[in-house]
Amino acid sequence: MLVQMELSRILIRELNDFQVIELREVREDGDKAEGEPRSFPIVIGLPEAQAIERRLKGITIKRPQTHDLLANVIESLGARLESISITELSEHTYFATLDMRTAGGELLHLDSRPSDAIALGIAQGVTIYVDDGVIAAAQEPG
C-alpha cells in the first residue's frame, strides 16, 4: 500500500559529503492512527539537496539546472508529473519512480533516485508516496 508523505525537513551541511531529507507521513483530518506520523530520513548528495532547497524557496537561476531541464522536457512533450513513488529499499538504497501522464493519457513509471524525483516534483507540488513496506524497513534499527 502506498502512503502519502511530505518533505518535512532538509538538512544541508556543505562541509559534509552527504545531506539529509526527512519524509513524514501525511494524515488526513480525523485519522485515528495511533502515535505520531511515521517519518524517516534519506541521505542524498549536496547538489540534489541544493536543488531541492532552491526549488522550495522558489529561487530562479539564469540557466536551467538538470532538474529544471527535465521539467522543461516533460512539459514540452505535453506530459505531466502526477506523483513520486518511493517503492523499494534494498541494501540501504531507496528506489523511486516518477509517475507521469503522457499527452495520450498513458501513465508511465520512470525509474529515478528519490532525491532527483523530489527535486523535480517539489516545485510543482506533486504528491510523494512511499510504499508501506519501505517505511517499515526504514524504521528498523540498522
N, C-alpha and C positions, 0 to 999 in steps of 0.2 A: 504494500500500500504506500502511495506517495503522500507525504506530509508537507504542508505549506510551511516554509521557513522564511526568515528575513535576515538581512545582513544587520547584525546588532552592533558590531564594532569592528574597527580596523586599527591594528597596532603597527605603526611604522617606526622602525629604529634604523636609520640609514647606515649605521655602523655595523649592523648585523647582516649576515648573508641571507637570512630568512625573515619574513614578516608574517603576521598572523591576522586572519579574519575570523570572526566568530559568527556562526549562524544560530538563530534562535527560533524555536517553534512558534508559529502564529496560531493563536487560539481565538476562535470566534467568541463573541459575547455570549455568555451563558454556558460556555463549555465547562463541563463538570469534571474534566480530567484532574486527577489528584496531583498535588505538588506543583512545583514551578514548571514553566515551559522548559522542554529539553533544549539543550544547546551543545555545540561542540566547535572546537577550533579547527581551522585548516591552515597549514603552513604554506606560504606562497613566496614568490620571488619579489624583489624590490620593484622592478618595472611594472609588474601586474598590480602590486599594491598602490603604486603611484597613479596608475591609470584608473583604478577604482576610486581612489580619493579625488582625483581631478574630475572625474565624471560625477561623483556625488556632490561636489561643490559647484558643478556647472562651469568649471574653468575651461575656456576655449583657448586653443593654441593656433598659431598661424598655419601650420601644416598638419595634415592628419597623421596620427599615430596608427599603429597596426589595428587596434580595436575600432578606431574611427573608420579606417579603410574598410574593414569587414562590414561594419554597419552600413556604410555607403553602398557597398556591393549588394548586400541583401536588399536594400531599398531600391536600388537601380534595377534589380531583377524582378521587382514587383512582389517580392516575398515579404514576410513579416515574422519577426521573432515573437513567438507566443509565450514561451516559458523556458526555464532552465531546469533540468532534472539531474540531480546527483544520484547516480544509480548503483554505484558499487564502491566498496572499499576493499582493496586487495593489497597485502604486503605494505601497508601504510601509505598507499596511493589511492586517491579518490578519482573516480571516473564520472564524467558528466556528459550530457547531451545538450545541444542547442535544439530546441523544439520549434521548428519553423514551418509556417504555412506558405506554400508556393502560390504564385499568381493563379495557378489552375486549381487550387484548393487542396492539394496533396499535403499531408503532414509528414515532415521529414524530421528524423532524429539524427543530428550530426555529432559525431564524437568530438569531445572538447575537454580541455582541462577545466576544472571548476573555476579557477581564477580568471581564465580568459572568458568563460561564459558569463561570469558575474561582471567583469569589466565591460563586456559588450552590453549586457542587459540592464545594468543598473541605471543608466541614463534614460532608458526607455520605460523604466518602472515595471519590467516584466516579473512575473511570479517565479519564485525559486521553490522547487520541490525537492525533497530528499526522501529516498526510499527508507521506510521504517527500519529495515534491517541494517542500513548504513548508520542510522542514528544510534541504534543499539550497539553496533560494533564499535562505533567511535567513542562511546561512553565506557567501554570495557577497560579495566586497568591494563596498561600496556606492556 
